[in-house]
Amino acid sequence: MEKKKHRILNIGSRDVELEFIDPSFSEDKLCDCYGMWEQRLNKITIQKSLQTPELEKTILHELLHTFVSESKLDQNILSEDKDEENLISHFETQIYQFFKNNPEMVIVIFGHLIKRWLISKKV
């Protein structure tokens, strides 16, 4: 499966665009970060030059931002951008490290979903 494929992701009540782009200094896009969640556009943008593990960690990081937004946590307990960013950074590291150190847990937690997806795709 191609990791850097443009996709539409269903996250809660939103359809979120996942796009991989080159940084652009003229538009000030992704010049100082690996990825970006744009809430008003329902869009996650990731630098397409990223390689493993930064690619996966950045996708996870930006997905966590969408979860915070979808759950409205950014409107109350995480209303300060620095608070949200600190929490997201810690969760991203912990979640990624957990699955890196315990890869069998991907199957334990998500196995039934993977199986259903494989069947639907006739893989």
Disulfide bonds with the S-S distance in Angstrom:
none
